[in-house]
Amino acid sequence: MPLTLPLAFTFGLASLALLAPVRQNMKVLLAFLGAAAVLLAWQAVLVVWAASRGRMLMLEVIPKKQHYLQACAQGSVLLYWGWYWPQVYASLHLILAQLLFAYAFDMLLGWSRRRTYTLGFAPFPVVFSINLFLWFKPDWFYLQFVLVTLGFAAKELIRWNKDGRHVHIFNPSSFPLSVASLILLLTGNTATTWGPEIATTQFNPPLIFLLIFLVALPGQFLFGVASMTLSAVGTFYAFCLGYYLAPGSHYFLELPIPIATIGSGSMTFP
C-alpha cells in the first residue's frame, strides 16, 4: 500500500530522536516527536477515510530534472559553506529531519486531495532553500517544521491555471520565508533565528561567488534562469543606491549586493 512510504518517512523522523544532540535539548526532542505524532495521526485518519470511500491511493515516480539539479546546486553550497561555518554541519540532522517531514507531509496532503501523488525530488530544493536563508535556533526549532508546512501547503492550495496547466503561484520556499521574515521583523524576534549569522557567514568561504556561478550553470543552460538573477540584482542595486543617497551610508555592511540575492536567483529553477 502506498501509505507505507509516508509511514517510513515518519518513523525515520521519530528515530532521529535517538540522536544525542536531539535528546540533549528537550524542546528539540518534543518538536521531533510532536511532528511525528501529527503525521502518524494524519495517516491513520487517511487510511480510515480512504477505506470508507473505497478510494485507492496511487503513486507515480517522476524525478524532474529541475528539482534534482537545484538540490545538487544548493547542497553543494551548504556543504562548502559548512566547511567554514561549523554550525551548518552541526545542524545536518535538523535538515534531514525537515526533509523526512517534508516528504511525509507532502504525500499526505496530496493524497488527502486526490488519488495520485507524484514522487520525486521536490522536497529537497524547498528544504535546502529554506535552510540557506533561515534557521530557528534549537529552542524554537519546531517553527522550522511550521515553515516547511506553510511552504507545501501554499504549493498545494494556492494555485492557478497557467497556459492550460494547474500550477502553484508562489515558490514553496520563498513564500514561508517571506511570511516568517515579515513576522520576525515586525515583532523584533530575529534573535530566535540564526538569520544574522547566516547573512554574514556565507561570505566566509573563499570564492563563494565563483562556486555559485559554477553550480548554477546547468540550470542556466537548461532553464535560462539568468533573467531572474539579473532582475533580483537590479532591484537590490537600485534599493541600495537609493538608501545610500538618502542617509549617506550603505544598507548592507558586507557588500552593496548580498550573496543571498545572487544565490537565490541563480539556483532557483522553474
Helices and strands as residue ranges (DSSP letters): H 4-15, G 16-18, H 20-23, H 26-52, E 58-61, H 65-84, H 87-90, H 92-113, E 116-119, H 123-133, G 138-140, H 142-157, E 159-162, E 165-168, H 174-187, G 190-192, H 195-201, H 208-223, H 226-245, H 259-266
